[in-house]
Amino acid sequence: MTDQEKTEELGLLIDELCNAEFAKEKSTLDMWIEKLKKIYANGYRHTYSDIFYKVQSIISKNSDTEVLEILGENLNELGKRLSELLSQNIDDANLQNASVSYKKFSDHIKLEIGRYNFIKSQFSAENGLTDSNSKSTDIKRAEIDEINKKIDEVSTAVNNIRPITTEAKKQLDKIDDKLENNKISSITTLTIFSAVVLAFSGGITFEAGIFKGMAETSAYRLVFTIALTGFILFNTIFALLYLVGKMAGKTISTRCKYMTIDSNYQNATRRCGDGYCQKECSTINLHCRILHKYPYVLIVNVILLWVMYADFVLWFSRGQAYNVVFCVWQMLPLIFIVLAFIVYLVIRKIQERKIIFQFKVQLVEKIISPSEETSVFCRVGRIMTAAFGSKSTNPSEEFLKSIKNEKVVTDKDYKKILKQLNAFSCQEIVNNNRLCTSISHRKHSHNKKKWKVLKKEFRKYLAEPKVG
């Protein structure tokens, strides 16, 4: 039911209230109470102006006061019945809302009835006055006009305040929801902090037990156990604090130097945490997050793991720190890290070549067989771009423009153009950050097969004379 339909229903109710038979049947009262519950649901509020015009139309049609007396009595009877039902169903929220709104509805109608009776009594008294009292009659008319003016001002003020109170109620409801969410979040946060305290105290107790039996164990086993305990405790407490930060809407990470908050950043699609990554041609992966956002976690874990590894190697070499076995084993992690870094660079280089190769294939394919632009808007856009001298955003057109003065006669000329194509592809990919994507091995194989055919067609295309 729309607001307009609800206003029409209230006008129909006023008409029914003018009927002397209205309050004789309780079923009629109950029926209108159910309608009132539906009318005043979902925050609907009637306006004083609608009631004013409706009551004035009734007064203009019925000059006698009997209709207004019936209207007032029926208003009271309907209000009594509504109060009875509310006392029987105190938990019915819709009935409570209808009761509050009906009181305002009844007060507005009674205000109009009272104002009409007051004005009528003043005019009746005025008709009984003699001509000698004409001056006092004019004063009374001025007073009535002043009263009517003040009543209209009060009505306007009430109508202006109503949306403000509605908005204030919405804000209060939002605050209640936030307080409820904060209560739940506080309970959860306290629970996890309790877990952190228990984990820390448990770790201290475990360490105390180790120190207690220190005389009965070797130094290597003691150092290894302490480092292992620290490794477990540190990561457990970090995980718990990370959960607390997530629930509280905060972060415990450091600020990455490549991150920006500006949403107008040209590469804003690469979202990272609360901002956007500014690194050129890179993907946001796990190792990137660890190095830039949680370096302290990496450093502590590396130190503890190195202590455990060095302690184990020292125990294996029987405490001889200058032993060849100890030095070789100590160098192994460094060698492994260097090899892993070299493999990473090789894989990244191969991936870059795959991406550049695919871009080159797609570029040549568009040059040889360009798609027809049947849209009127596309054609108009191209004409406007050429008219104003703007730079074309089509890579194929840009490349053809760069080799406009080149002639393909020999194989040497064609190889020169292919080199320019490679350089152009690299530049376009860097400018548009296309290295953030990845090419599968299957896709790369398909591109190589396609390139064998395109390479020949591209040479034929360059050798053909161009019209215009």
N, C-alpha and C positions, 0 to 999 in steps of 0.2 A: 504494500500500500504506500503510494507516494504521499508527500507532504500536502499536495493540493487535494488529494482524495480525503486525507484526514481532516483538513479544514472544512471540506464540504460535509463530512459526517458530523462535525461539531455544529455546523449550521442547521443540519437536519435535526439534531438533538434539541437545539433551542426551539425549533418549531414544534417538536413533540412536547416539550415542557410547557408550552402555552395551552395544551389540551387539558381540560378539567378531568378527563378520565385517565390521565397518564399514570398517577400514583395508586390507582385502585387495585392493580394486579402486581404482585411481587415478581411474577415472571417477566413482566415488562421492565421492571427495575433491574433485575438480574441480567437480562439480555443487554441492556445498555451499559451495565458495569463491565461485562465481558468485552463490549466494543471499546469502552474507554481504556481497558488494559491493552488492547491492540493498538489503539490510536496513539497512546503516550509511550509506546515501546520504542526502543532504539533512539532515545534522546529527543523525541519530537516535543516542541513547545508551541502552544498557540500564541497568536499575537493579539494585543489589545485592540488594534485597529480593526481586525476582522470582526471581533465581538461587538465593537462600537457600531459598525455599519449594519450588522445584522439586527441588533436591538433597535436601532433607529428606524430600520425598515419596518419592524413589527409595530413600533409606536406610530409611524405614519399611516399604517393600514388600520390600526385600531386606536381610535382617539380616547376610548374609555380606559379607566384604570383597572378594570376587572381583569383584563388579560395579563397585566403586569403583576397583579396580586397572585393569580394562578401560577404565573411563571416563578415568582418567588417561593410560593409554597412547594411547588414540585421540585425546585432546586434543593430545598431543605429535606424533603422526603428522600430524594435520591442520595443526598449526602449522608442521611441517617442510615440508609440501607448499606451504603458503602462502608460506613464505620462498623456496622454489625458484622459484615463479612470479614473485615480486616481483623476484628477481635477474635474471630474464629480461625482465621488463617494468618497468624502473625508472621509466619516465615515466608509467605508468598511475596517475593520481591516485586513482581509485576503489579500486584494489587497495591502494595505500598506506594509505588511510583504513580499509579493511577489516582490514589487518594490524595497525594500531595498536589498533583497537577489539577485535580478536580476542584480543590479548595481555591486555587488561583482562578480557575475558570468561573466558579460560582461568585467569588468576590468581584470580578470584573463586571459580571452581569448585574449584580446587586448595586454596584457603583453607578452604572448607567441608569438603573431604575430609580435610585435615590436622587441622582442629579435631575432626572426628569420631573420627579415629584416636587423637588425643591423649586425648580423653575416654574412649574405649573402653579404652585401655591403663591409664588411671588406675583405671577401675572394675575391670579384671581384676586389677590389683595389690591393689585393696581387697578383692576376694573371697578372696584367698589369705592375708589377715591373720588373726590370732587375736583372740579377744575382748579379750585384754590390751592390744592396740594400738588400741582403739576411739577413744581420744582423738586419736591421730595421723591416723586415718582421717577424723575430723571436720574436722581442720585442712586435710587435702588437699581435701576437698569444698569447704570455704570458699575455698581457693585457686582451685579450678576455677571456682566461681561468680564469683569476682572476675575471672578471666581472661575468662570469657564476657561479663561485664558490660563490660569494657574493649573487647573485640572489637566488641560491639554499639555502643558509643560511637564507636569509630573508623569503623564502617560508616555510622553516622548522620552523622558529620562529613563523610565523603567524599561522601555523597549531598547534603549541604547545600552543599558547595563546588562540585559539578558545574555547577549553573546559573550560578554566578558566573563560572566559567571560560568557559562558553559565551558569556555576555554580553560578557566581556572580549575574547574572540576576535572577536565581531562588531564591537566598537568598534575593535579593531586593523585589521580589514578596511576599516572606514569611513575610518580615518586614512590607510591606504595609498591609497585612492581619492582622498582630498583632496590628498595629496602629489603624486599623479600629475597631477591637474587643475591644481594650483598650478604644477607644472613646465611644463606646456603653456602655461598663462596667462602665466608669466614669460617664456617664449621669445617668445610673440606680442607681449607688451608691449615687450620689448627691441627687437623688430623694428620696431615702429611708432615707438618713440622714436628709433631709428636713422634712420627716414624723416624724423622731425621735424628732427633735427640736419642731415641732408643737405639738406632743403628750406631750412632757415635759412641754412646755409652757402652754398647755391646762390644764395639771394637776396642775401646779402652780396656774393658775387662779382659778381653782376649789377649791384648798386648801385655797386661799385667801378669797374666798367667805365663806368658812366654818369658818375661824377665825373671819371674820367680824360679823357673827351672833353667835359667841361663847357665848355671854351673854344671848342669847335667847334659848339655848339648854342645855341639861344635859351633864355632863362630860363623861358618858358612851357612849352616842351616838356620841360625838365628837371623842373619841379615836377609836371607831369602824369604823367610816367613814374615818378617816385618815389612819388607817391600811388597810381598803379595797381599798382606792385610791392608796396607795403605792403598794399593791399587784397587782392591775391591771396595773399600770404604769410600774412597774419593769418587769413584764412578757411581756408587749407590746414592751418595748424598747429592751429587750433581744431577742424577736422574730425578730425584725427589724434588729438588729445587726447580728443575726445569718444568716439572708438572705444576708446581705452585705458580710459577710465572705464567704458564699457559692459562690457568684458571683465573688468575688475577688480571690478565690482559697486559702483562708486562713481559719484558725480555731480560735475560741474564747474559746475553751475548754482547760482544764488543761491537763498536760501530765500524762496518766495513768501509774502507776508503773509496771503494768503487760504487757505493750506494748513494742514490739521490732520492729526495722526497718529492721533487718537482714532478707533478703528473703530466706536465706539458713537454716532458723530455721526449725527443724524437724516437727513442727506442723503448718507450714506456711499456711495451708488451712483455718485456723480460722482467717480470716481477720477482723481487727477492725480499722476503720479510715484509717490513713496513714501507719499502720503497722500490726503486728500480735499479737494475745493474747498468753501470756505465761502461763496462769493459767492452772493447770492440771485438766482435767475432769470437765470442766465447759462450759456452753453455753453463748454466747454473747447476752444478752437480754436487755430489757429496763431498768430494775432496776440497772443492771451492768453499763450501760452507764451513768445513772444519778449519781450514787455514785462515779464513778471513773473519769468521764470526766467533769461533771457539778456539783460538790459538792457545789459551792457557790450559785448556783440557788436553790438547795435543802435547804440549810441552811437559806437563806433569806426568802423563801416561808414558811418554817416551823415556823420561828420566827413570821412572819406576821400573819399566820393562828392561831398560839398559842395566840398571842395578841388579835385577834378578839374573839377567843373562851373564853379566860380568862376574857375579858371585858364583854362578854355576861353572863358568869356564875356569875361574880361579880355583874352585874346588877340584875340578877335573885335572888341572895342571899342578895340583898338590901345593898351592900357595906360591908358586914361583912366577912372579909377575913379569920377569924378564925372559921367561921360557918362550921358545919359538912357537910351541903349541898355543900358548896364551895369546901371543901377538897375532897369530894367524886367525884364531877364532874371534878375536876382537875386530879384525878387519872384515870379517864376513858380512856383518850387517851393513857396513858402509858400502861394500861392493854390491850387495843386494839392492840397496837404495839407488846407487848409481845406475845399475842395470835396469831397474824398474823405471827410472826417469828416462833413460835412453829409449826403452821400449815405448813409453808413453809419447815421446816426441816423434818416434817413427810412425806410430799409429795415427797420431794427429796429422802428420804430414801427408800420409796416405789418404786420410779422410778429406783433407783440404783439396788434394788433387782430384778426388772423386767428385767433390762438389763443383770445382771449377770446370771439370770435364762435362758434367751434366748441364751446367749453365751454358757452356759452349755449344753443346748439341741442341739444346732448346733454342738458342739464339739463331743458329744457322737454319734450323727447321722453320722458324718464323720468317726468316728472310726469303727462303726458297718458296714456301707456300704460306703467304700471309693470310690471316683470317679476314673474311669480308666484313666490313662494318656496315651493316644494314640499318642500324639505328640512326634516326635523324639527329638525335642529340650528340652522338659520337661525331658525326660529320660536322655539325655546327661547332663542336668543341675544337676540332682540328683546324677549321677555318679561322676561328677566333685566335687560336694559338699562333697560327702563321701570321695573321694580320697584326697582332701586337708584338710580334718578335719574341715571344716567350720560348723558353727552352723546352724541347720535346721530352716527355718522360718515357718514351718508348725506346728501350735499349737497342733494338734492331735498327731503328732510324738513326740513332746516334752513331752506331758503328758504321753504317753505310755512309753517313756524312763524313766520318773520319777517313774513309778510304775512297772518297769521291774522286780524287785526282790520281789514284793508282790505276795502272793498266796491267792486265794479266796476259802476258805473251808467252813467257817461258815458265818452267817449273820453279826457277829461282824467284820469279815475281810472286808466284802463288804461295811459296813457303814464307815469303816476307809478309804477305797478308795474313797467313795463319799465325805468325808470331804476333802480329798486331791484334789478332783475334784473342790470343791467349792473354796478352797484356790488358786488353779491354775487359775481358771476363774477370780477371783478378781484381781490377779496379772497381768494377760494378759490384762484385761480391763484397768487397771491403766497405764500400760506401753504404750498401744496404744491409750489412751485417748478416749475410746469408750463410756464413760459416757456422751459425748457431744450429743449423739443420744437420742431418746425417743421411748418408747414402748407404743402402745395404749392398752386399756383394752381388746379389742377384740383379739389382737395378743397375749396378755398374757394368755388369756383363752385357745386359741388354743395351746400354748406352754405347758400348764399344762396337757391338754388331750394327747398331743404327748409324754410327759415325762412319763406318766403311762405305755405306751407301751415300750418306750425306756429303762426304768429302768430295766424291766425284761430281755429284749434282751441283755442289757449291762452286766448283771450278767452272762448270758449264754456265752457271748463272752469272759469274763474274766476267766471263768471256763474251757473253751476249751484249750487244749494244742496247742501252737503256733509252727509252723514249722520254723526252722532257727532262 
